[in-house]
Amino acid sequence: MTLDEYIESFGWKREELTKSELRQVRREMKAKEAGLIVLDGVLFHKPIFPKN
């Protein structure tokens, strides 16, 4: 799964994330690729605001 696919699986687009969130998402993906289980990742906790 690519970074964009992972982000979109949570309903977000790359341009909607901050640089800090992108770094955290990359670390999260590396952890998953290493076989770890991520229960509450950065995108899980990102507040949802109405998209205009």
PyMOL Python script that loads the backbone (N, CA, C, O; Angstrom):
from pymol import cmd

cmd.read_pdbstr("""\
ATOM      1  N   MET A   1       0.852  -1.163   0.000  1.00  0.00           N
ATOM      2  CA  MET A   1       0.000   0.000   0.000  1.00  0.00           C
ATOM      3  C   MET A   1       0.909   1.241   0.000  1.00  0.00           C
ATOM      4  O   MET A   1       1.892   1.306   0.738  1.00  0.00           O
ATOM      5  N   THR A   2       0.567   2.192  -0.819  1.00  0.00           N
ATOM      6  CA  THR A   2       1.345   3.425  -0.890  1.00  0.00           C
ATOM      7  C   THR A   2       0.911   4.379   0.225  1.00  0.00           C
ATOM      8  O   THR A   2      -0.111   4.171   0.879  1.00  0.00           O
ATOM      9  N   LEU A   3       1.704   5.419   0.423  1.00  0.00           N
ATOM     10  CA  LEU A   3       1.382   6.428   1.434  1.00  0.00           C
ATOM     11  C   LEU A   3       0.034   7.073   1.139  1.00  0.00           C
ATOM     12  O   LEU A   3      -0.794   7.223   2.037  1.00  0.00           O
ATOM     13  N   ASP A   4      -0.187   7.452  -0.113  1.00  0.00           N
ATOM     14  CA  ASP A   4      -1.459   8.083  -0.478  1.00  0.00           C
ATOM     15  C   ASP A   4      -2.643   7.137  -0.268  1.00  0.00           C
ATOM     16  O   ASP A   4      -3.696   7.561   0.208  1.00  0.00           O
ATOM     17  N   GLU A   5      -2.479   5.872  -0.616  1.00  0.00           N
ATOM     18  CA  GLU A   5      -3.555   4.898  -0.415  1.00  0.00           C
ATOM     19  C   GLU A   5      -3.871   4.737   1.076  1.00  0.00           C
ATOM     20  O   GLU A   5      -5.032   4.645   1.474  1.00  0.00           O
ATOM     21  N   TYR A   6      -2.822   4.706   1.877  1.00  0.00           N
ATOM     22  CA  TYR A   6      -3.009   4.572   3.324  1.00  0.00           C
ATOM     23  C   TYR A   6      -3.765   5.769   3.879  1.00  0.00           C
ATOM     24  O   TYR A   6      -4.712   5.612   4.650  1.00  0.00           O
ATOM     25  N   ILE A   7      -3.346   6.966   3.484  1.00  0.00           N
ATOM     26  CA  ILE A   7      -4.004   8.189   3.954  1.00  0.00           C
ATOM     27  C   ILE A   7      -5.461   8.224   3.502  1.00  0.00           C
ATOM     28  O   ILE A   7      -6.348   8.555   4.287  1.00  0.00           O
ATOM     29  N   GLU A   8      -5.707   7.884   2.245  1.00  0.00           N
ATOM     30  CA  GLU A   8      -7.067   7.907   1.704  1.00  0.00           C
ATOM     31  C   GLU A   8      -7.954   6.838   2.324  1.00  0.00           C
ATOM     32  O   GLU A   8      -9.176   6.983   2.332  1.00  0.00           O
ATOM     33  N   SER A   9      -7.361   5.764   2.845  1.00  0.00           N
ATOM     34  CA  SER A   9      -8.173   4.728   3.497  1.00  0.00           C
ATOM     35  C   SER A   9      -8.825   5.258   4.776  1.00  0.00           C
ATOM     36  O   SER A   9      -9.785   4.671   5.274  1.00  0.00           O
ATOM     37  N   PHE A  10      -8.303   6.365   5.306  1.00  0.00           N
ATOM     38  CA  PHE A  10      -8.889   7.017   6.478  1.00  0.00           C
ATOM     39  C   PHE A  10      -9.784   8.182   6.078  1.00  0.00           C
ATOM     40  O   PHE A  10     -10.341   8.854   6.946  1.00  0.00           O
ATOM     41  N   GLY A  11      -9.933   8.434   4.772  1.00  0.00           N
ATOM     42  CA  GLY A  11     -10.814   9.498   4.309  1.00  0.00           C
ATOM     43  C   GLY A  11     -10.135  10.847   4.157  1.00  0.00           C
ATOM     44  O   GLY A  11     -10.814  11.865   4.021  1.00  0.00           O
ATOM     45  N   TRP A  12      -8.813  10.876   4.176  1.00  0.00           N
ATOM     46  CA  TRP A  12      -8.064  12.126   4.054  1.00  0.00           C
ATOM     47  C   TRP A  12      -7.291  12.152   2.742  1.00  0.00           C
ATOM     48  O   TRP A  12      -7.175  11.131   2.064  1.00  0.00           O
ATOM     49  N   LYS A  13      -6.771  13.304   2.390  1.00  0.00           N
ATOM     50  CA  LYS A  13      -5.869  13.457   1.252  1.00  0.00           C
ATOM     51  C   LYS A  13      -4.558  14.005   1.796  1.00  0.00           C
ATOM     52  O   LYS A  13      -4.538  14.681   2.825  1.00  0.00           O
ATOM     53  N   ARG A  14      -3.470  13.714   1.107  1.00  0.00           N
ATOM     54  CA  ARG A  14      -2.147  14.111   1.574  1.00  0.00           C
ATOM     55  C   ARG A  14      -2.066  15.610   1.861  1.00  0.00           C
ATOM     56  O   ARG A  14      -1.470  16.025   2.854  1.00  0.00           O
ATOM     57  N   GLU A  15      -2.668  16.418   0.988  1.00  0.00           N
ATOM     58  CA  GLU A  15      -2.572  17.871   1.148  1.00  0.00           C
ATOM     59  C   GLU A  15      -3.343  18.392   2.368  1.00  0.00           C
ATOM     60  O   GLU A  15      -3.175  19.550   2.751  1.00  0.00           O
ATOM     61  N   GLU A  16      -4.176  17.560   2.974  1.00  0.00           N
ATOM     62  CA  GLU A  16      -4.925  17.964   4.166  1.00  0.00           C
ATOM     63  C   GLU A  16      -4.142  17.718   5.460  1.00  0.00           C
ATOM     64  O   GLU A  16      -4.591  18.103   6.540  1.00  0.00           O
ATOM     65  N   LEU A  17      -2.982  17.082   5.354  1.00  0.00           N
ATOM     66  CA  LEU A  17      -2.190  16.762   6.534  1.00  0.00           C
ATOM     67  C   LEU A  17      -1.049  17.750   6.707  1.00  0.00           C
ATOM     68  O   LEU A  17      -0.533  18.302   5.736  1.00  0.00           O
ATOM     69  N   THR A  18      -0.666  17.964   7.954  1.00  0.00           N
ATOM     70  CA  THR A  18       0.490  18.805   8.242  1.00  0.00           C
ATOM     71  C   THR A  18       1.765  17.998   8.018  1.00  0.00           C
ATOM     72  O   THR A  18       1.716  16.776   7.873  1.00  0.00           O
ATOM     73  N   LYS A  19       2.897  18.681   7.990  1.00  0.00           N
ATOM     74  CA  LYS A  19       4.188  17.979   7.827  1.00  0.00           C
ATOM     75  C   LYS A  19       4.426  17.016   8.977  1.00  0.00           C
ATOM     76  O   LYS A  19       4.936  15.913   8.781  1.00  0.00           O
ATOM     77  N   SER A  20       4.058  17.435  10.167  1.00  0.00           N
ATOM     78  CA  SER A  20       4.217  16.581  11.341  1.00  0.00           C
ATOM     79  C   SER A  20       3.362  15.318  11.216  1.00  0.00           C
ATOM     80  O   SER A  20       3.828  14.217  11.512  1.00  0.00           O
ATOM     81  N   GLU A  21       2.122  15.479  10.779  1.00  0.00           N
ATOM     82  CA  GLU A  21       1.235  14.318  10.612  1.00  0.00           C
ATOM     83  C   GLU A  21       1.770  13.376   9.541  1.00  0.00           C
ATOM     84  O   GLU A  21       1.695  12.157   9.695  1.00  0.00           O
ATOM     85  N   LEU A  22       2.310  13.931   8.454  1.00  0.00           N
ATOM     86  CA  LEU A  22       2.880  13.088   7.404  1.00  0.00           C
ATOM     87  C   LEU A  22       4.055  12.269   7.929  1.00  0.00           C
ATOM     88  O   LEU A  22       4.180  11.086   7.614  1.00  0.00           O
ATOM     89  N   ARG A  23       4.919  12.901   8.733  1.00  0.00           N
ATOM     90  CA  ARG A  23       6.051  12.169   9.328  1.00  0.00           C
ATOM     91  C   ARG A  23       5.542  11.039  10.205  1.00  0.00           C
ATOM     92  O   ARG A  23       6.068   9.928  10.156  1.00  0.00           O
ATOM     93  N   GLN A  24       4.522  11.316  11.007  1.00  0.00           N
ATOM     94  CA  GLN A  24       3.962  10.295  11.889  1.00  0.00           C
ATOM     95  C   GLN A  24       3.322   9.164  11.093  1.00  0.00           C
ATOM     96  O   GLN A  24       3.441   7.997  11.466  1.00  0.00           O
ATOM     97  N   VAL A  25       2.648   9.502  10.005  1.00  0.00           N
ATOM     98  CA  VAL A  25       2.024   8.474   9.160  1.00  0.00           C
ATOM     99  C   VAL A  25       3.102   7.581   8.539  1.00  0.00           C
ATOM    100  O   VAL A  25       2.934   6.363   8.464  1.00  0.00           O
ATOM    101  N   ARG A  26       4.194   8.180   8.100  1.00  0.00           N
ATOM    102  CA  ARG A  26       5.297   7.380   7.524  1.00  0.00           C
ATOM    103  C   ARG A  26       5.867   6.420   8.572  1.00  0.00           C
ATOM    104  O   ARG A  26       6.129   5.254   8.274  1.00  0.00           O
ATOM    105  N   ARG A  27       6.059   6.916   9.803  1.00  0.00           N
ATOM    106  CA  ARG A  27       6.560   6.046  10.883  1.00  0.00           C
ATOM    107  C   ARG A  27       5.573   4.921  11.175  1.00  0.00           C
ATOM    108  O   ARG A  27       5.963   3.779  11.416  1.00  0.00           O
ATOM    109  N   GLU A  28       4.306   5.260  11.149  1.00  0.00           N
ATOM    110  CA  GLU A  28       3.245   4.282  11.386  1.00  0.00           C
ATOM    111  C   GLU A  28       3.280   3.183  10.319  1.00  0.00           C
ATOM    112  O   GLU A  28       3.169   1.997  10.630  1.00  0.00           O
ATOM    113  N   MET A  29       3.437   3.596   9.062  1.00  0.00           N
ATOM    114  CA  MET A  29       3.487   2.617   7.970  1.00  0.00           C
ATOM    115  C   MET A  29       4.704   1.705   8.107  1.00  0.00           C
ATOM    116  O   MET A  29       4.601   0.499   7.880  1.00  0.00           O
ATOM    117  N   LYS A  30       5.861   2.271   8.478  1.00  0.00           N
ATOM    118  CA  LYS A  30       7.069   1.454   8.667  1.00  0.00           C
ATOM    119  C   LYS A  30       6.859   0.451   9.787  1.00  0.00           C
ATOM    120  O   LYS A  30       7.298  -0.694   9.689  1.00  0.00           O
ATOM    121  N   ALA A  31       6.191   0.876  10.850  1.00  0.00           N
ATOM    122  CA  ALA A  31       5.914  -0.028  11.960  1.00  0.00           C
ATOM    123  C   ALA A  31       5.022  -1.179  11.503  1.00  0.00           C
ATOM    124  O   ALA A  31       5.257  -2.331  11.867  1.00  0.00           O
ATOM    125  N   LYS A  32       4.013  -0.874  10.716  1.00  0.00           N
ATOM    126  CA  LYS A  32       3.116  -1.923  10.207  1.00  0.00           C
ATOM    127  C   LYS A  32       3.855  -2.875   9.281  1.00  0.00           C
ATOM    128  O   LYS A  32       3.638  -4.086   9.325  1.00  0.00           O
ATOM    129  N   GLU A  33       4.735  -2.323   8.436  1.00  0.00           N
ATOM    130  CA  GLU A  33       5.521  -3.167   7.530  1.00  0.00           C
ATOM    131  C   GLU A  33       6.460  -4.092   8.305  1.00  0.00           C
ATOM    132  O   GLU A  33       6.800  -5.178   7.836  1.00  0.00           O
ATOM    133  N   ALA A  34       6.876  -3.650   9.502  1.00  0.00           N
ATOM    134  CA  ALA A  34       7.740  -4.461  10.349  1.00  0.00           C
ATOM    135  C   ALA A  34       6.952  -5.502  11.147  1.00  0.00           C
ATOM    136  O   ALA A  34       7.533  -6.286  11.897  1.00  0.00           O
ATOM    137  N   GLY A  35       5.629  -5.504  10.980  1.00  0.00           N
ATOM    138  CA  GLY A  35       4.803  -6.506  11.634  1.00  0.00           C
ATOM    139  C   GLY A  35       4.149  -6.050  12.928  1.00  0.00           C
ATOM    140  O   GLY A  35       3.495  -6.844  13.604  1.00  0.00           O
ATOM    141  N   LEU A  36       4.315  -4.787  13.278  1.00  0.00           N
ATOM    142  CA  LEU A  36       3.689  -4.282  14.494  1.00  0.00           C
ATOM    143  C   LEU A  36       2.226  -3.927  14.229  1.00  0.00           C
ATOM    144  O   LEU A  36       1.826  -3.700  13.087  1.00  0.00           O
ATOM    145  N   ILE A  37       1.455  -3.886  15.279  1.00  0.00           N
ATOM    146  CA  ILE A  37       0.043  -3.520  15.173  1.00  0.00           C
ATOM    147  C   ILE A  37      -0.126  -2.120  15.737  1.00  0.00           C
ATOM    148  O   ILE A  37       0.238  -1.858  16.883  1.00  0.00           O
ATOM    149  N   VAL A  38      -0.673  -1.230  14.942  1.00  0.00           N
ATOM    150  CA  VAL A  38      -0.931   0.144  15.375  1.00  0.00           C
ATOM    151  C   VAL A  38      -2.413   0.246  15.679  1.00  0.00           C
ATOM    152  O   VAL A  38      -3.247   0.113  14.783  1.00  0.00           O
ATOM    153  N   LEU A  39      -2.740   0.479  16.936  1.00  0.00           N
ATOM    154  CA  LEU A  39      -4.145   0.518  17.334  1.00  0.00           C
ATOM    155  C   LEU A  39      -4.784   1.878  17.063  1.00  0.00           C
ATOM    156  O   LEU A  39      -5.823   1.956  16.407  1.00  0.00           O
ATOM    157  N   ASP A  40      -4.179   2.930  17.555  1.00  0.00           N
ATOM    158  CA  ASP A  40      -4.746   4.273  17.405  1.00  0.00           C
ATOM    159  C   ASP A  40      -3.700   5.179  16.766  1.00  0.00           C
ATOM    160  O   ASP A  40      -2.948   5.858  17.466  1.00  0.00           O
ATOM    161  N   GLY A  41      -3.656   5.188  15.461  1.00  0.00           N
ATOM    162  CA  GLY A  41      -2.668   5.974  14.749  1.00  0.00           C
ATOM    163  C   GLY A  41      -3.047   7.439  14.651  1.00  0.00           C
ATOM    164  O   GLY A  41      -4.105   7.865  15.114  1.00  0.00           O
ATOM    165  N   VAL A  42      -2.160   8.189  14.041  1.00  0.00           N
ATOM    166  CA  VAL A  42      -2.332   9.638  13.918  1.00  0.00           C
ATOM    167  C   VAL A  42      -3.596   9.993  13.130  1.00  0.00           C
ATOM    168  O   VAL A  42      -4.276  10.959  13.475  1.00  0.00           O
ATOM    169  N   LEU A  43      -3.918   9.250  12.104  1.00  0.00           N
ATOM    170  CA  LEU A  43      -5.099   9.568  11.302  1.00  0.00           C
ATOM    171  C   LEU A  43      -6.387   9.176  12.012  1.00  0.00           C
ATOM    172  O   LEU A  43      -7.449   9.734  11.735  1.00  0.00           O
ATOM    173  N   PHE A  44      -6.293   8.223  12.919  1.00  0.00           N
ATOM    174  CA  PHE A  44      -7.452   7.815  13.711  1.00  0.00           C
ATOM    175  C   PHE A  44      -7.887   8.944  14.639  1.00  0.00           C
ATOM    176  O   PHE A  44      -9.080   9.124  14.884  1.00  0.00           O
ATOM    177  N   HIS A  45      -6.917   9.706  15.157  1.00  0.00           N
ATOM    178  CA  HIS A  45      -7.213  10.769  16.113  1.00  0.00           C
ATOM    179  C   HIS A  45      -7.368  12.146  15.481  1.00  0.00           C
ATOM    180  O   HIS A  45      -7.687  13.108  16.179  1.00  0.00           O
ATOM    181  N   LYS A  46      -7.152  12.258  14.181  1.00  0.00           N
ATOM    182  CA  LYS A  46      -7.255  13.562  13.517  1.00  0.00           C
ATOM    183  C   LYS A  46      -8.712  14.008  13.551  1.00  0.00           C
ATOM    184  O   LYS A  46      -9.595  13.269  13.114  1.00  0.00           O
ATOM    185  N   PRO A  47      -8.977  15.228  14.072  1.00  0.00           N
ATOM    186  CA  PRO A  47     -10.359  15.717  14.134  1.00  0.00           C
ATOM    187  C   PRO A  47     -10.960  15.881  12.742  1.00  0.00           C
ATOM    188  O   PRO A  47     -10.276  16.301  11.809  1.00  0.00           O
ATOM    189  N   ILE A  48     -12.214  15.555  12.612  1.00  0.00           N
ATOM    190  CA  ILE A  48     -12.899  15.664  11.330  1.00  0.00           C
ATOM    191  C   ILE A  48     -13.662  16.976  11.307  1.00  0.00           C
ATOM    192  O   ILE A  48     -14.498  17.230  12.175  1.00  0.00           O
ATOM    193  N   PHE A  49     -13.376  17.809  10.317  1.00  0.00           N
ATOM    194  CA  PHE A  49     -14.072  19.064  10.117  1.00  0.00           C
ATOM    195  C   PHE A  49     -14.818  18.988   8.801  1.00  0.00           C
ATOM    196  O   PHE A  49     -14.384  18.282   7.890  1.00  0.00           O
ATOM    197  N   PRO A  50     -15.914  19.687   8.679  1.00  0.00           N
ATOM    198  CA  PRO A  50     -16.636  19.695   7.391  1.00  0.00           C
ATOM    199  C   PRO A  50     -15.736  20.212   6.272  1.00  0.00           C
ATOM    200  O   PRO A  50     -15.051  21.223   6.425  1.00  0.00           O
ATOM    201  N   LYS A  51     -15.751  19.500   5.147  1.00  0.00           N
ATOM    202  CA  LYS A  51     -14.947  19.896   4.002  1.00  0.00           C
ATOM    203  C   LYS A  51     -15.781  20.803   3.108  1.00  0.00           C
ATOM    204  O   LYS A  51     -16.883  20.435   2.701  1.00  0.00           O
ATOM    205  N   ASN A  52     -15.262  21.975   2.804  1.00  0.00           N
ATOM    206  CA  ASN A  52     -16.001  22.930   1.969  1.00  0.00           C
ATOM    207  C   ASN A  52     -15.595  22.794   0.534  1.00  0.00           C
ATOM    208  O   ASN A  52     -16.107  23.513  -0.324  1.00  0.00           O
TER     209      ASN A  52
END
""", "prot")
cmd.dss("prot")
cmd.show_as("cartoon", "prot")
cmd.util.cbc("prot")
cmd.orient("prot")
